Amino acid sequence: MKKFVIILLVVCLAFAAVAGYLLGKGVVSSDTETGEEPAQETSAPTAEPVEAETLDYDAIYALHDPDETVMIIDGQEINWGEYFSWLYMSAMQTEQYFVAMANYGMPLSWNDPVGEDASVTYASTALEGGENTLIQLMAILGFAQSNGVQANQETLDSIAEQVKSDMAATVGEDGTEEDFQEYLASLYRSRDAYDHTNMANFLNQQNFTETYGLKGEKVSDEQALAYLEENDYAYANHILLATMDLSTGEALDEETVAEKKAQAESLVEELNAIEDKEQLVERFRELKEEYCEDTGKTAFPDGYVFLPGEMVEEFENAALALEEYAVSEPVESPYGYHIILRLPLDADAIIAYSSTGEAMTAREYFANDDYSKKLTAYLEAMEAEYAPGFTPPELSDFLE
């Protein structure tokens, strides 16, 4: 989504929201910059394509005028055109699922129950999915407004780049605005609704960044450390002298294991002789670089910030038993001998890496968590209701 995680943001990037679901219908070819393959091709175990139960979307869309107000969300009027565009996307996801299941010999119907409750069908779930996405989009916009955040030039530039990218991916580099609007119309989406989605996505990012910084750099030490303590994180560095071949899992011979144990004891003796904390941490880092065989030492050179249950049991128990800046005796685990240095929690220590390979610290973790909670609270306090006289369509009445 970005360089941070927002739990509620299912709107995704505008192109994914507009075109991603249609790959399986052949509207967008698989060689576009999405890099995805149609669902029928990737999920089907058989060579012959199958058909799944589909809806008459033209008939559903014709039920109302595109400009008719059908919902009021957070005080904002939502017209049928925008409402239906999200309903259509949600329904298309369901159809792709139908295709995948049919290819496995398990055809489904819109009237089939999703779970044990017979009243919750694929039709009702698709309708609810479209509405929920629309409500979340409005929550994102409303939350930004409540924080006094308006689109700055960077956000406007990002939106312009997104539009350019989407147009190239859907109607080609030489495609015109008219071509693009025609393409959007094929997805029952107006240009205004498309722009609305882009604004929500990028304004969401701006709202986060203005509050916390791009990677949480505006988060204070106190906030980050409190987050770590409240969630029972611990911090420890270690030197692993492996007693197995880490690439194959095979145990090393007894003589080599004995040598590793003796080496570990020697390193512990050296480290325990250092009284100054800063010198201890620095010497531990040097010895780790020289002796540690943990494959994670490059990504986590200063140690691991971890939750209960995340580490090898022997490592975790020994680390938690140590006082800060204390060094353990050699701790044996299935992987080998660990020499552990317990460290105080650090707001800038790396906890994990994002899907894009960027380090994430406690500051960023707090920022993600705090933003998500506040956005969730805003969403839960929002009012969303149908406009007087509007009744959502029964999708299963419109089977083709």
C-alpha positions as CSV (number, residue, x, y, z in Angstrom):
1,M,0.0,0.0,0.0
2,K,2.7,2.4,1.0
3,K,5.7,2.2,3.3
4,F,3.3,1.7,6.2
5,V,0.4,-0.5,7.0
6,I,-3.1,0.8,7.5
7,I,-5.5,-2.0,8.5
8,L,-8.6,-0.3,7.2
9,L,-7.4,0.9,3.9
10,V,-8.9,-1.7,1.5
11,V,-9.4,0.9,-1.2
12,C,-5.8,0.3,-2.4
13,L,-4.1,2.2,-5.2
14,A,-6.6,3.6,-7.7
15,F,-5.6,1.4,-10.6
16,A,-5.9,-1.7,-8.5
17,A,-9.3,-0.7,-7.4
18,V,-10.4,0.2,-10.9
19,A,-8.9,-2.5,-13.0
20,G,-7.5,-5.2,-10.8
21,Y,-10.7,-7.1,-10.3
22,L,-11.4,-7.2,-14.1
23,L,-8.2,-9.0,-15.1
24,G,-10.1,-12.3,-14.9
25,K,-12.7,-10.9,-17.3
26,G,-10.1,-10.1,-19.9
27,V,-10.8,-6.3,-19.7
28,V,-7.2,-5.7,-18.9
29,S,-4.6,-8.0,-20.4
30,S,-2.2,-9.8,-18.1
31,D,0.9,-8.1,-19.6
32,T,-0.1,-4.7,-18.2
33,E,2.1,-3.3,-15.4
34,T,0.0,-5.0,-12.8
35,G,2.0,-8.2,-13.6
36,E,-1.0,-10.4,-12.6
37,E,-2.6,-13.2,-14.5
38,P,-6.3,-13.7,-14.9
39,A,-7.9,-15.7,-12.1
40,Q,-9.2,-18.4,-14.5
41,E,-5.7,-19.1,-15.7
42,T,-3.8,-19.0,-12.4
43,S,-6.3,-21.0,-10.4
44,A,-7.6,-23.5,-12.8
45,P,-6.3,-27.0,-12.7
46,T,-8.0,-27.9,-16.0
47,A,-7.1,-26.8,-19.5
48,E,-10.6,-25.9,-20.6
49,P,-12.2,-22.6,-19.3
50,V,-15.5,-22.8,-17.4
51,E,-18.3,-20.4,-16.9
52,A,-19.7,-19.2,-13.6
53,E,-23.0,-17.7,-12.7
54,T,-22.9,-14.0,-13.5
55,L,-25.2,-11.0,-13.1
56,D,-26.9,-8.7,-15.5
57,Y,-25.0,-5.6,-14.5
58,D,-26.6,-3.3,-17.1
59,A,-30.1,-4.2,-15.7
60,I,-29.0,-3.4,-12.1
61,Y,-27.3,-0.2,-13.1
62,A,-30.5,0.9,-14.9
63,L,-32.5,0.8,-11.7
64,H,-31.5,4.3,-10.8
65,D,-30.2,7.5,-12.3
66,P,-26.5,7.8,-11.8
67,D,-26.9,11.2,-10.1
68,E,-29.7,9.9,-7.7
69,T,-28.6,10.1,-4.0
70,V,-28.8,6.6,-2.5
71,M,-26.7,6.9,0.7
72,I,-25.7,9.5,3.1
73,I,-22.3,8.7,4.7
74,D,-20.7,11.0,7.3
75,G,-23.1,13.8,6.2
76,Q,-22.1,13.4,2.5
77,E,-24.5,12.4,-0.2
78,I,-23.5,9.4,-2.3
79,N,-25.1,9.0,-5.7
80,W,-26.0,5.8,-7.4
81,G,-23.2,6.0,-9.9
82,E,-20.5,5.9,-7.2
83,Y,-22.4,3.4,-5.1
84,F,-22.8,1.0,-8.0
85,S,-19.2,1.3,-9.1
86,W,-18.1,-0.2,-5.7
87,L,-20.9,-2.8,-5.8
88,Y,-19.8,-3.8,-9.3
89,M,-16.1,-4.2,-8.1
90,S,-17.2,-6.3,-5.1
91,A,-19.5,-8.5,-7.3
92,M,-16.7,-9.0,-9.8
93,Q,-14.5,-10.3,-7.1
94,T,-17.2,-12.8,-6.2
95,E,-17.5,-13.9,-9.8
96,Q,-13.8,-14.5,-10.0
97,Y,-14.1,-16.6,-6.9
98,F,-16.9,-18.5,-8.6
99,V,-14.7,-19.2,-11.7
100,A,-11.9,-20.5,-9.5
101,M,-14.1,-22.8,-7.6
102,A,-15.9,-24.0,-10.8
103,N,-12.5,-24.9,-12.2
104,Y,-12.0,-27.2,-9.2
105,G,-15.4,-28.8,-9.8
106,M,-17.2,-26.8,-7.0
107,P,-19.7,-24.5,-8.8
108,L,-21.3,-21.9,-6.6
109,S,-24.4,-19.7,-6.9
110,W,-25.2,-16.2,-5.8
111,N,-27.9,-17.6,-3.5
112,D,-25.6,-20.1,-1.8
113,P,-24.8,-19.3,1.9
114,V,-21.3,-18.1,2.6
115,G,-21.2,-19.8,6.0
116,E,-23.6,-21.5,8.4
117,D,-26.1,-18.6,8.4
118,A,-28.3,-19.3,5.4
119,S,-29.3,-15.6,5.2
120,V,-25.7,-14.6,4.5
121,T,-25.3,-15.4,0.8
122,Y,-22.7,-14.6,-1.8
123,A,-25.1,-12.0,-3.1
124,S,-25.6,-10.2,0.2
125,T,-21.9,-10.4,1.0
126,A,-21.0,-8.8,-2.4
127,L,-23.4,-6.0,-1.7
128,E,-22.1,-5.5,1.8
129,G,-18.5,-5.6,0.5
130,G,-19.2,-2.7,-1.9
131,E,-20.9,-0.6,0.7
132,N,-18.1,-1.2,3.3
133,T,-15.4,-0.2,0.8
134,L,-17.4,3.0,0.0
135,I,-17.9,3.7,3.7
136,Q,-14.2,3.2,4.4
137,L,-13.3,5.6,1.6
138,M,-15.5,8.2,3.1
139,A,-13.9,7.6,6.5
140,I,-10.5,8.2,5.1
141,L,-11.6,11.5,3.6
142,G,-13.5,12.6,6.7
143,F,-10.7,11.6,9.1
144,A,-8.2,13.7,7.1
145,Q,-10.6,16.7,7.1
146,S,-11.1,16.3,10.9
147,N,-7.3,16.6,11.3
148,G,-7.3,19.8,9.1
149,V,-5.4,18.0,6.3
150,Q,-6.1,19.3,2.8
151,A,-4.3,18.0,-0.3
152,N,-0.9,19.7,-0.7
153,Q,1.0,20.0,-3.9
154,E,2.9,16.8,-3.4
155,T,-0.4,14.9,-3.1
156,L,-1.8,16.6,-6.2
157,D,1.4,15.7,-8.1
158,S,1.2,12.1,-6.9
159,I,-2.4,11.9,-8.1
160,A,-1.4,13.3,-11.5
161,E,1.3,10.6,-11.8
162,Q,-1.2,7.9,-10.7
163,V,-3.7,9.1,-13.4
164,K,-0.9,9.0,-16.0
165,S,0.1,5.5,-15.0
166,D,-3.5,4.3,-15.0
167,M,-4.2,5.7,-18.4
168,A,-1.1,4.1,-19.9
169,A,-1.9,0.8,-18.4
170,T,-5.5,0.8,-19.5
171,V,-5.8,2.7,-22.8
172,G,-2.2,2.9,-23.8
173,E,0.5,5.6,-23.9
174,D,-1.4,7.4,-26.7
175,G,-4.8,7.1,-25.1
176,T,-6.9,10.3,-24.7
177,E,-8.9,11.5,-21.8
178,E,-12.0,10.5,-23.8
179,D,-10.6,7.0,-24.2
180,F,-10.0,6.7,-20.5
181,Q,-13.4,7.9,-19.5
182,E,-14.9,5.3,-21.9
183,Y,-12.8,2.7,-20.2
184,L,-14.0,3.8,-16.8
185,A,-17.5,3.7,-18.0
186,S,-17.0,0.1,-19.0
187,L,-16.5,-0.5,-15.3
188,Y,-19.6,1.6,-14.4
189,R,-17.3,4.3,-13.0
190,S,-17.3,8.0,-13.7
191,R,-14.2,10.1,-13.8
192,D,-15.4,11.9,-10.7
193,A,-15.7,8.6,-8.8
194,Y,-12.3,7.6,-10.0
195,D,-10.8,10.9,-8.9
196,H,-12.6,10.5,-5.5
197,T,-10.8,7.2,-5.0
198,N,-7.4,8.7,-5.9
199,M,-7.9,11.6,-3.5
200,A,-8.8,9.2,-0.6
201,N,-5.8,7.1,-1.2
202,F,-3.2,9.8,-1.4
203,L,-4.8,12.1,1.2
204,N,-4.7,9.1,3.5
205,Q,-0.9,9.0,3.0
206,Q,-0.6,12.7,3.5
207,N,-2.6,12.6,6.7
208,F,-0.4,9.9,8.1
209,T,2.8,11.6,7.1
210,E,1.8,15.0,8.5
211,T,0.9,13.4,11.8
212,Y,3.7,10.9,12.3
213,G,6.3,11.5,9.6
214,L,6.9,9.1,6.6
215,K,8.4,6.4,8.8
216,G,7.3,7.6,12.3
217,E,10.1,10.2,12.7
218,K,7.7,12.6,14.4
219,V,6.9,10.0,17.1
220,S,8.5,10.7,20.4
221,D,10.8,8.4,22.3
222,E,8.2,8.2,25.1
223,Q,5.4,7.2,22.7
224,A,7.5,4.5,21.0
225,L,8.9,3.0,24.2
226,A,5.5,3.0,25.8
227,Y,4.2,1.0,22.8
228,L,7.0,-1.5,23.2
229,E,6.4,-1.9,26.9
230,E,2.6,-2.2,26.6
231,N,2.9,-4.9,24.0
232,D,5.6,-6.9,25.9
233,Y,8.4,-6.5,23.5
234,A,12.0,-7.4,24.6
235,Y,15.3,-6.5,23.0
236,A,18.4,-8.7,22.9
237,N,21.5,-9.2,20.8
238,H,23.1,-12.5,20.4
239,I,26.1,-14.4,18.9
240,L,25.2,-17.8,17.5
241,L,27.8,-20.5,17.2
242,A,25.9,-23.1,15.1
243,T,26.1,-26.8,16.0
244,M,24.3,-27.7,12.8
245,D,24.7,-27.0,9.1
246,L,22.2,-24.2,8.8
247,S,21.7,-24.8,5.1
248,T,20.9,-28.5,5.5
249,G,19.9,-28.9,9.1
250,E,22.4,-31.7,9.6
251,A,24.2,-31.9,13.0
252,L,27.9,-31.2,13.1
253,D,30.3,-33.8,14.4
254,E,31.0,-34.0,18.1
255,E,34.5,-32.6,17.9
256,T,33.3,-29.5,16.1
257,V,30.4,-29.1,18.6
258,A,32.8,-29.2,21.5
259,E,35.0,-26.6,19.8
260,K,32.0,-24.3,19.4
261,K,31.1,-24.7,23.1
262,A,34.6,-23.9,24.2
263,Q,34.6,-20.8,21.9
264,A,31.3,-19.6,23.3
265,E,32.6,-20.0,26.9
266,S,35.7,-18.0,25.9
267,L,33.6,-15.2,24.4
268,V,31.4,-15.0,27.4
269,E,34.4,-14.7,29.7
270,E,35.8,-11.8,27.6
271,L,32.5,-10.0,27.6
272,N,31.9,-10.4,31.3
273,A,35.2,-8.7,32.0
274,I,34.0,-5.4,30.4
275,E,32.3,-3.1,32.9
276,D,31.5,-0.1,30.8
277,K,28.1,-0.5,29.1
278,E,29.0,1.3,25.9
279,Q,32.2,-0.6,25.5
280,L,30.3,-3.9,26.2
281,V,27.8,-3.2,23.5
282,E,30.5,-2.2,21.0
283,R,32.7,-5.2,21.7
284,F,29.7,-7.5,21.5
285,R,28.9,-6.0,18.1
286,E,32.5,-6.7,16.9
287,L,32.5,-10.2,18.2
288,K,29.1,-10.8,16.6
289,E,30.5,-9.7,13.2
290,E,33.4,-12.0,13.6
291,Y,31.8,-15.2,15.0
292,C,28.1,-15.1,14.7
293,E,26.6,-17.6,12.3
294,D,23.0,-16.5,12.5
295,T,21.7,-15.8,9.0
296,G,19.8,-12.8,10.3
297,K,22.8,-10.9,11.6
298,T,23.1,-8.7,8.5
299,A,19.5,-7.6,8.7
300,F,19.5,-7.3,12.5
301,P,23.1,-6.4,13.4
302,D,22.1,-4.8,16.7
303,G,19.8,-7.7,17.8
304,Y,16.2,-8.6,17.8
305,V,13.2,-6.7,19.2
306,F,10.7,-9.6,19.7
307,L,7.3,-10.5,21.2
308,P,6.7,-13.6,23.4
309,G,6.7,-16.7,21.4
310,E,8.5,-15.3,18.4
311,M,12.0,-16.6,19.2
312,V,13.4,-20.1,19.9
313,E,12.2,-21.0,23.4
314,E,15.7,-21.5,24.8
315,F,16.8,-18.1,23.5
316,E,13.7,-16.3,24.7
317,N,13.7,-17.8,28.2
318,A,17.4,-16.9,28.7
319,A,17.0,-13.4,27.3
320,L,14.1,-12.6,29.5
321,A,15.9,-13.8,32.6
322,L,18.7,-11.3,32.1
323,E,19.0,-7.9,33.5
324,E,19.8,-5.1,31.0
325,Y,23.4,-5.2,29.8
326,A,23.9,-8.6,31.3
327,V,25.5,-11.4,29.2
328,S,24.3,-14.9,29.4
329,E,26.3,-18.1,29.7
330,P,26.2,-20.1,26.5
331,V,22.6,-21.1,25.9
332,E,22.1,-24.3,23.9
333,S,19.2,-24.5,21.4
334,P,18.6,-26.9,18.5
335,Y,20.6,-24.4,16.4
336,G,23.7,-24.1,18.5
337,Y,25.2,-22.0,21.3
338,H,23.8,-18.5,21.9
339,I,25.6,-15.8,23.8
340,I,22.9,-13.3,24.6
341,L,23.2,-9.6,25.6
342,R,20.0,-8.2,27.0
343,L,19.4,-4.6,25.9
344,P,17.1,-1.8,27.0
345,L,14.2,-1.1,24.7
346,D,15.1,1.3,21.9
347,A,12.7,3.5,19.9
348,D,15.0,3.2,16.9
349,A,15.8,-0.5,17.0
350,I,14.7,-2.4,13.9
351,I,11.7,-4.6,14.7
352,A,11.0,-6.0,11.2
353,Y,11.2,-5.2,7.5
354,S,8.3,-4.1,5.3
355,S,7.3,-6.0,2.1
356,T,9.4,-3.5,0.2
357,G,12.5,-4.4,2.3
358,E,12.6,-1.2,4.4
359,A,13.5,-1.4,8.1
360,M,10.6,-0.6,10.5
361,T,11.3,0.7,14.0
362,A,9.2,1.1,17.1
363,R,8.4,4.6,16.0
364,E,6.8,3.4,12.8
365,Y,5.1,0.5,14.6
366,F,3.5,3.0,17.0
367,A,2.5,5.3,14.2
368,N,0.8,2.5,12.3
369,D,-1.0,1.3,15.4
370,D,-2.1,4.7,16.6
371,Y,-3.2,5.9,13.2
372,S,-5.2,2.7,12.6
373,K,-6.9,3.0,16.0
374,K,-7.9,6.6,15.4
375,L,-9.1,5.9,11.9
376,T,-11.1,2.9,13.2
377,A,-12.6,5.1,16.0
378,Y,-13.6,7.7,13.4
379,L,-15.2,5.1,11.2
380,E,-17.1,3.5,14.0
381,A,-18.5,6.9,15.0
382,M,-19.6,7.7,11.5
383,E,-23.3,7.6,10.4
384,A,-24.1,5.8,7.2
385,E,-27.7,5.3,6.1
386,Y,-29.7,4.8,2.9
387,A,-31.4,7.8,1.4
388,P,-35.2,7.9,2.0
389,G,-36.9,5.7,-0.5
390,F,-33.8,3.8,-1.5
391,T,-33.6,0.0,-1.2
392,P,-30.4,-1.8,-2.2
393,P,-30.9,-4.3,-5.1
394,E,-31.3,-8.0,-4.5
395,L,-28.5,-9.2,-6.7
396,S,-29.8,-12.7,-7.1
397,D,-32.8,-11.3,-8.9
398,F,-30.6,-10.3,-11.8
399,L,-29.0,-13.6,-12.8
400,E,-28.1,-13.7,-16.5
